[in-house]
Amino acid sequence: MYRVITPETEEEFEKYFTFRWQMLRKPWNYPLGSERDEYEQVSHHRMILGPDKSVLAIGRLHFNTSEEAQIRHIAVSANQQGKGLGKLIVSALEGVARHENVVRLVTSSRESSLEFFASCGYSVAGESSADLTGLQRQLMTKQLNELNAIMLHPKWCKALQALWYDTIPISEQMGIKLFQYSGRTLETRASLVKNMNLHDTMFAGSIYSQAVLTGWGMIHLQLMEKGLAGEITLAEGSIKYAKPITKSPRALCNIESVQDRFSWLAKGKKCPVKLQVDIFDGDDPAGVFKGEYWVVPVAKES
């Protein structure tokens, strides 16, 4: 499971800046140190580490004004591209901006990254100044609101949210919302206030329910991606709680954890799907859910 973290130790920052130099400056023969600027101390930095603690992706956000923030230095390791890590970084930085009530995000994009930022909801607003390498950049912007988190297939996601609320009314009462879907990662968020116990933490049962629903949603969207249809049921699930949730309940399911037999479903047979959902309290790991679901084939409506 990929997790976005904030570099905190001197070692983590050293890895972060070295990776930024290797990806964004070294190819153009700029020296080590050129990857840093005067905004580092007042910026928000995020990165994703691999199992061996190597850096897989990074990004930075700083504030231009109280209402505008800028995303810069998005980079993903060459052997990890295409897995949605860049979108995870952008989503995390957008989360910081939303928390600070920023209404407009900007980024200065090279030609090679225009498509990526467009897929994250950014639009070209005009030419920006050339970068250190002399390449012309385009200024891209995004107005932030509650409904435009990074969302692949927004119509599918809106329909899934409505399906949850129509068929599982308690999900609406719990305040469970589909926050973002990148094609590889599904994230849901829930209301702490609506699920708070006498200890001012989230009910364990509510955490379990959010995790189950997140896994169910991931399978539903993957079926849509593959043009398949089926009735999804939970066969078995287990959860390990790492800490109480006291701030912001989040649940993430990454495609890397999904083990499916969708080929069976395409042949008209029911298929098992195993997956993992990671639970967070804000950015802090709070638990891990592992579930096995069954998908029973049904006739797909045209």
C-alpha positions in Angstrom: 0.0 0.0 0.0 1.4 3.4 -1.0 1.2 6.1 1.7 1.9 9.8 1.4 4.0 11.0 4.3 5.5 14.3 5.4 9.3 14.3 5.6 10.3 15.2 9.2 13.8 13.9 10.0 17.0 15.1 8.6 17.5 11.8 6.8 14.1 12.0 5.2 14.6 15.5 4.0 18.0 14.5 2.6 16.4 11.7 0.6 13.6 14.0 -0.5 15.9 16.7 -1.9 18.3 14.2 -3.4 15.4 12.6 -5.3 14.2 16.0 -6.4 17.6 16.8 -7.8 18.0 13.4 -9.5 14.6 13.7 -11.2 14.3 17.4 -12.0 17.8 18.9 -12.1 20.5 16.2 -12.8 19.2 15.3 -16.3 20.0 18.9 -17.3 23.4 18.9 -15.7 22.5 21.2 -12.8 24.6 20.7 -9.6 23.3 19.3 -6.4 21.8 22.2 -4.4 20.1 23.7 -7.5 16.9 21.8 -6.6 16.3 24.1 -3.6 14.9 27.6 -3.4 13.9 30.3 -0.9 10.5 28.8 -0.3 11.6 25.5 1.3 11.2 26.6 4.9 7.7 27.9 4.4 6.5 25.0 2.1 4.6 21.8 2.7 6.5 18.8 1.5 5.1 15.3 0.8 6.6 12.0 -0.4 6.0 8.3 -0.9 8.5 5.8 0.2 8.9 2.2 -1.0 9.2 -0.9 1.3 12.9 -0.4 1.3 12.5 3.3 2.4 13.6 4.5 -1.0 11.7 7.6 -2.4 9.1 6.8 -5.1 7.4 10.2 -5.5 7.5 13.8 -4.1 5.8 17.1 -4.4 5.7 20.5 -2.7 3.1 23.2 -2.0 3.6 26.8 -0.9 1.3 29.8 -0.5 1.4 32.8 -2.9 -1.4 34.6 -1.0 -3.9 33.7 1.6 -6.2 32.5 -1.2 -3.7 31.0 -3.7 -1.2 28.2 -3.4 1.2 26.8 -5.9 2.1 23.1 -6.5 5.7 22.4 -7.7 8.3 19.7 -8.0 6.0 16.7 -8.7 8.2 13.8 -9.5 7.7 10.0 -9.7 10.4 7.4 -10.0 10.7 6.1 -13.6 9.9 2.5 -12.6 6.8 3.6 -10.6 5.1 5.8 -13.2 1.6 4.9 -14.3 0.6 3.6 -10.8 -1.2 6.8 -9.7 1.5 8.0 -7.3 1.7 11.4 -8.8 -2.1 11.9 -8.2 -1.7 10.7 -4.6 0.9 13.4 -4.1 -1.2 16.1 -5.8 -4.3 15.0 -3.8 -2.4 15.2 -0.5 -1.1 18.7 -1.3 -4.6 19.8 -2.4 -5.8 18.5 1.0 -3.4 20.9 2.7 -4.6 23.8 0.6 -8.3 23.0 1.3 -7.5 22.9 5.1 -6.0 26.4 4.8 -9.1 27.6 2.9 -7.2 28.2 -0.3 -9.6 28.8 -3.2 -7.2 28.7 -6.2 -4.3 26.4 -7.0 -1.7 27.1 -9.7 1.2 25.2 -11.2 3.7 25.9 -13.9 3.7 22.9 -16.2 6.0 21.6 -18.8 4.5 20.3 -22.1 5.2 16.7 -20.9 3.1 17.2 -17.8 0.1 19.1 -19.2 -2.0 15.9 -19.6 -1.2 14.8 -16.1 -2.4 18.0 -14.5 -5.4 18.2 -16.8 -6.4 14.7 -15.5 -6.2 16.2 -12.0 -8.7 19.0 -12.9 -6.3 21.8 -13.9 -6.8 24.0 -16.9 -4.3 26.0 -19.0 -4.6 29.7 -18.2 -1.7 31.0 -20.3 2.1 30.9 -20.8 4.4 31.0 -17.8 8.0 31.9 -17.7 10.6 29.4 -18.9 12.3 27.2 -16.3 16.0 26.7 -15.5 16.4 24.4 -18.5 15.0 27.0 -20.9 11.8 25.0 -21.6 8.6 27.0 -21.9 5.9 26.3 -19.3 2.2 26.7 -19.2 0.4 28.2 -16.2 -2.4 25.9 -15.1 -5.1 26.6 -12.5 -7.7 24.9 -10.5 -10.5 26.5 -8.4 -10.9 24.4 -5.2 -14.3 23.4 -4.0 -15.8 20.4 -2.1 -16.7 18.5 -5.2 -13.5 18.7 -7.3 -11.0 16.5 -5.6 -9.1 14.3 -8.0 -11.8 12.0 -9.5 -11.5 9.7 -12.4 -14.9 8.9 -13.9 -16.8 11.5 -11.9 -20.2 10.2 -13.1 -19.4 6.7 -11.9 -18.3 8.0 -8.6 -21.4 10.2 -8.2 -23.6 7.1 -9.0 -21.6 5.0 -6.5 -22.2 7.6 -3.8 -25.9 7.6 -4.5 -26.0 3.8 -4.6 -24.5 3.7 -1.1 -26.9 6.2 0.3 -30.0 4.6 -1.4 -29.2 1.0 -0.5 -27.2 1.4 2.7 -28.9 4.4 4.4 -26.6 4.1 7.5 -23.6 5.1 5.3 -25.2 8.6 4.8 -25.9 8.8 8.6 -22.2 8.0 9.2 -21.2 10.7 6.8 -19.2 8.4 4.6 -18.2 10.1 1.4 -16.2 9.0 -1.7 -13.3 11.5 -1.6 -11.1 10.6 -4.5 -10.7 7.9 -7.1 -7.6 7.8 -9.4 -8.3 4.5 -11.1 -5.7 2.9 -8.8 -6.6 4.3 -5.4 -10.0 4.8 -3.8 -10.3 7.0 -0.7 -13.3 7.5 1.5 -13.8 9.9 4.4 -16.2 9.8 7.2 -17.6 12.2 9.9 -15.9 11.8 13.3 -18.7 13.7 15.0 -21.4 11.3 13.6 -19.4 8.2 14.8 -18.0 9.4 18.1 -18.2 7.2 21.2 -18.1 8.3 24.9 -14.3 8.5 24.7 -14.5 11.1 21.9 -13.0 8.6 19.4 -14.5 6.8 16.5 -16.6 3.7 17.2 -14.6 0.5 16.2 -17.7 -0.7 14.4 -17.9 2.5 12.3 -14.2 2.1 11.3 -14.9 -1.5 10.2 -18.0 -0.4 8.3 -16.1 2.4 6.5 -13.3 -0.1 5.6 -15.8 -2.7 4.2 -17.6 -0.1 2.2 -14.3 1.3 0.8 -13.3 -2.2 -0.4 -16.8 -2.8 -1.8 -16.5 0.5 -3.7 -13.1 -0.3 -5.1 -14.4 -3.6 -6.5 -17.5 -1.9 -8.0 -15.4 0.7 -9.8 -13.0 -1.9 -11.1 -15.9 -3.9 -12.5 -17.0 -0.7 -14.3 -13.5 -0.2 -15.6 -13.6 -3.7 -17.1 -17.1 -3.6 -18.4 -18.3 -6.3 -16.0 -21.3 -6.5 -13.6 -21.9 -8.5 -10.5 -23.4 -8.6 -7.1 -20.7 -7.9 -4.5 -20.9 -9.5 -1.0 -18.4 -9.6 1.8 -17.4 -13.2 2.6 -14.8 -12.6 5.3 -13.1 -9.6 6.9 -10.7 -8.9 9.6 -9.3 -5.6 11.0 -6.4 -4.6 13.2 -6.6 -1.3 15.0 -3.4 0.6 15.5 -4.7 3.7 17.3 -7.9 5.4 18.2 -9.3 7.8 15.5 -9.6 11.3 17.0 -9.4 13.7 14.0 -10.2 12.7 10.4 -11.3 9.2 9.5 -9.9 8.2 6.1 -9.9 4.8 4.3 -7.8 4.0 1.3 -7.7 1.0 -1.0 -4.9 0.7 -3.5 -5.1 -1.5 -6.6 -1.8 -3.1 -5.7 -3.6 -4.9 -2.8 -6.4 -6.2 -5.0 -6.2 -9.9 -5.9 -9.1 -10.8 -8.2 -10.4 -13.5 -10.5 -12.4 -11.2 -12.8 -11.7 -13.6 -15.7 -14.0 -16.1 -14.0 -16.7 -13.4 -13.9 -16.3 -12.8 -17.6 -17.1 -16.5 -18.1 -20.3 -16.3 -16.0 -18.8 -17.7 -12.9 -18.7 -16.1 -9.4 -15.2 -14.9 -8.5 -13.4 -14.1 -5.2 -11.6 -10.8 -4.6 -9.2 -10.2 -1.8 -8.0 -6.7 -0.9 -6.6 -4.5 1.8 -8.0 -1.2 3.1 -5.7 1.0 5.1 -7.3 3.2 7.8 -5.9 6.6 8.7 -6.6 9.3 11.3 -5.6 12.3 9.2 -2.1 11.2 8.0 -1.5 8.8 10.9 -2.0 5.0 10.3 -4.8 3.8 12.4 -5.5 0.3 11.2 -5.6 -2.3 8.4 -8.6 -4.2 7.1 -8.3 -7.3 5.0 -11.3 -8.7 3.3 -12.5 -11.4 0.9 -15.5 -10.6 -1.2 -17.4 -12.6 -3.7 -18.8 -11.2 -7.0 -21.8 -13.1 -8.5 -22.4 -12.5 -12.2 -25.5 -10.7 -13.3 -26.6 -9.5 -16.7 -25.1 -6.1 -17.4 -27.4 -3.4 -18.5 -26.6 -1.6 -21.7 
